[in-house]
């Protein structure tokens, strides 16, 4: 029948349809369907009819089996064409799927008009001829210095103890502080620099110092210095089955167990950058059910030791907030309220990993919610 001749990218469309079906088993997914539009018959690479929170929706996926090297990414003309088609066909959601990525003008236009840009992966599926590759942003940091001093402040007078071997309840204070520094690095998108703060105690606390004596402190000044920073590197995203949202930088996977791979990475290299994109800073907030937000951190030679004293119990609550105040706007995450139910969030923290060319980082889920 006229208008139904085979398309070159048909196998890719079939693979995309199967991945979408795996992500939303309750939806009705059709591939290669032709329907009548106001100006004649129009093809629908992948068409979805489903329900979210009791509301039905329709979605159209335009599939482009491009290669990053030979054809390059999708340009703005494809976005323009789909923007027109979705109005003709009256679909709720318009999506372009291409593993080669999208030009900056295409991404900008898609974001403005509400078109979703994705890539797809399904391990060992030969119909996906070109693997999904994308810039991955990561931090490579080294803790150069961690220090503290105990202080006793009373009626405006201050006494200090700079003994780095001080212990609390028989456990080294520096052990607690090192672990605290790691937690702070994870919670804040910081790079190289010097950071300092004060921990106030709920009441005067006794610490044992080197000579066996006791120093009673009301607060503790702490500081640490980092070298390194943010880097970007092109990596391959693969796994059981899923899609990568280029604009929101999230991976969406189906229910049940899955694996997610970041291949061909070398955390000892990468292009240094001052700041990552805004979407990267916010990638771990506001995650919806079925989504995975990810960030890579290579923390070199943290050298944190145990046992760790229970200083959390004696520090005032406000000083236990891990967020660093006063960061430049480029490093401030957008405040958002996390939704409830099934958020899948993962941060890879690698202190002394196997690093080098062609390394793969893998996230494995048993199907339970990741916290």
N, C-alpha and C positions, 0 to 999 in steps of 0.2 A: 504494500500500500504506500502511496506517495507520502513523503514526510517521515517514513520510518526506516530509512536506510541506516545500517549500522554505523555507529560513531567510533572513531579511533580510541576515545577514552572510556568506552563502555566497561571494560573490566575494572577500571578504577572506580567508576560509579557504583558498580556492584559491590565492591569492597567497602566503599563509604556507606552504602545502604545497610550492609550487614553489621558494621561497627555501630551505626546509629541504633539499629534494632537491639544490639546487645546492651547499649546504654539505657535504652527505654523499651523494655520488652512489652509494655502495655500499649505502645503506640502502633499505629498502622503505617508501615513504611513501604512505599512503592518506588520502583526505579524504572527510568526510561519511558515514562508515560507521556503521551501527547494529549493536549486538551485544546479546546477552541478558545481563542482570545478575541478581542475586538477587531484585530487586524489579521486574523487567520489562526492557523494551528501553531501552538507553542509547545516546545518540549520542556519537560520537567526532569532534570537529571535524577534528583532524589526528592520525593515529596513525603511529608510527615503529617499525620493527623494524630494528635494526642491530647492529653489532659494534664494540667498542672493545678494542684489545689482546687480541683473541682471545676476549673475553667478550661474549655476546649480551645485548641489553637491549631493553626496550620503553619507549616514551615516549608520553604523551598530551598534546596541546596544546589547551587551551581558548582559543578566539579571541573577543575582545571588540572589536568595531569601534566603540569609543567616540570621542567628540570631547572634547578638553580643555575647550572653551568651553561646549558645550551639555549634555553628560552628566557631565562631570568624570571624574576617574580611577576606576579599579576600587577598590571597597571590600572590607572584610574578609569580607562575606557570600559573595563569589565565591570567595575563598580557602577558606572553610569548605566550600562545596559541592564544590569540586574535591578537597579533602582526603578527603571522603567517597567521591566517585566513584572515586578511584584505588584505594581499598581494595576497593571492590566489584568493580572490573575487574582488579585484581591487576597494575597496571603498575609498572615500576621507577622511572620518572621522570615527574613531573607538572609541567606548564608552563602558565602563563597568558601569552598574548600580547595586549598592548593598547598602542597607540601613545599613549594619553592618560595613561599612567603609573598609579601606585598610591598610595593614601592611606598615611599613616604606619602606622596599625594593620594594614592589609593587608600592607604590606612586613614589618612586625615578625612577624606570624603566619606569613607565607610562609617567612621565614628560620628561624623556630623549627621548623617542621614539614618543612622541606626541599623546598618548592615553588619552582621557578624562575620568575622574572618577567622577561619580555622584551618588546621592541618590534621591529618589522620594517621594513626599508626596501628598496626596489627602484626605482631611478630610472625615472620615466616610466611606472610601472605604475598605470593609472587605478583598478584595483581596491583599491589602498591609498588610500582617500579622505582620510585624515587623516595628515599627515606626523608622523614621530616627533620629538617635542620633549622636551627634558630640560634641567635645570640643568647648565651647564658651568662648572667652576671653573677660574679662571686667575689668574696673577700678573701684575700690572703694576708693574714696578720701574724705578727710575732709580739709576744709580751716581753718587752725589753727590761721593764722594771716594775716591781710591786713593793710598796713600802707603807709603813704606818707609824704613828706615834700615839701613845696613850696620853690623855690630858685630864687634869682635874681642874675644873673651873668652879670657883665659889666666890661670890661677892666681888666679881670683877677681877679676882686674882687667878692666875693660871700657873699650874705646875705641869711639866712635861716629862715623859719617859720615852726615850727613843730606842729602847731595847727591842731589837727585831726577833729575839728568841722568846719573848714573853708568852706565857701560856695561860689558858683559862680552863679550870677544872682538869689540869694535867695535859691539855691538848694545845698544840701551837696555834697561836692567833693567825700566823701567816698562812696556815693551811686553809682556814676559813676564808681569808681574804682572797687567796688565789682562786678558789672556787667561785667566790662572789664576782671577781673580775670576769671570769668566763661567762657567768650568767648575764652580766651587764653587756658584754660584747654581743651575745646572742640577741638580747632584747633591743639593742640599739644599732642602727646601721652605720656605725662609726668606722673611721679609718685611722690613719696615723695621728698621733697627737698625745698631749699630756692631759690627764683627767684626775680630778681630785674631789673629795667630799668629806663630810663629817657624819659620823654615826653617834647619835646621842643615846645614852643608856637610860633605862626607865628609873634606875636608882644607882647609886655608887656601886661599882663592881670591883672585886679584888682580883688582881692578876699577879702571877708569880713571875719574877724577873730572874736574870741570869745568876745573880749572887744568892738566890734563895729567898730574897726579901719579897715583900708584898707592896704593890703599887695600887692604890685605890683610884680608879678613873671614873669620870662622869661622862666622857665622850672619847671617841677615837677618830683621829684624822687619818685618811687613807689617800693614796695616790697610785696611779699606774701610767706607764708610758707604752704606746704601741707604735710599731713601724709596719709598713705595708699599706694596703688600701684596697680599693675596688678595681676589678678587672672585668673585661668582657672576652668571650671566646665562643666561636661557633661550635656547636655540639649537635649530635644526633639524638633525637628523642624517640624512644621505641618502647615497646612493652606488650602486654597481653592484648589489649584493645582499648582505644580511647581517642579523644580529640584534644588538640591544643588550641586554646583561644589566643590568637596573636595580640589582640587589643588588651585583654584583661590578664594575659600571661598566666592562665590557669589551665590545668589538665582536668578533663572530665572523664571519669571511668564508670563502668557499670557496677552493679551490685555484686558482692561476692569477692573471692580472692583475686588478686591481680599482681602483676609486677610492672614497675615503671623504671626504664633505663635511661641514663644520660651517658652516651657513648662518646668515645674518641676525645676525651678531655685530658688536659695536662695542667694541673693546678699550679705547677711551678712556672707556668708561662701565662700568656694572655696579654691583651692590650690594656695598659693602665688607663683608667678614666677618673675624673674628679668625682663625679656623682653618677649613680645609675638613673635610669628613667623613673619618673614618678610612679608608673605602674609597678615597677619592681619594688619600690618601698612599701607599697600598699598590698602586695601580693598575698600576704599572710593575714589580711584582715577582711572581714565580711565574706567569708567563704561559704558557699551554699552546699547543701547536701549533694554528694557525688563529685565534688570538686576537690582537687589537690593543689594547694599552693606550695611552692618549693623555693628554697634558697640554698646555696652552697657556701659553706664557710670552711676554709682551710686555716686552722689555728695551729701554728707551728710551735712545738716545744713548750706547751703550757706548763708542764712539770708541776701539776697540782698533786698534793699528797694527802693521805689520811693518817691519823684520824682527824675529824673536823669538830671543833668545839661548837656547842649549841648557843652561839652568840645571837642567833635570830630571836631567841626567847627573851633576851634582855635589852634589845634595841627597840626604841620607840617605832611604832608602825610606819609613820610617815617616811622615816629614813630607810625603810626596806623597799621602797618603790624603786624598781630597776630602771625606770625611764630617766634619761639624762635631760635635765632642763637646759635651755639656752642653746640647743643645737642650731646651726644655720638652717634657713628655710628649706634648702635643697635636701636636707637629711631628716626633715620632720615628716613623720607618717601622718596621713590624713585620718583624723579620729573617726571611727565608725563603730557602730554597735553590732556585735556578732549575732547572727541569727541562731536559732536553736534547732537541734536535731541533725546529727549526722555530718557535721563539718569534718572534712578530711584535710588535715593540715600537717605538713611535715617539713622540718628544717634538718638538713643534713649537716651535722657538726663533726668535722674530722680533725682530730688533734694531731695524730701522726699517721696518716694513711699511707697506703702504697700510692705514690704519685709518679707521674711520668707519662710518656706518650701513650695514647690509645687506652687510657684507663676508663672503666665503666663504673658508674655509681648506680646502685639498684635499690629501689624501695619495694619491699614485699609486704603485702597486706593480706591478712587472713579473712578479710571481709568485714572486720569490726571497725568501729569508728576510730580514726586516728586522732590523738590529742597532742 
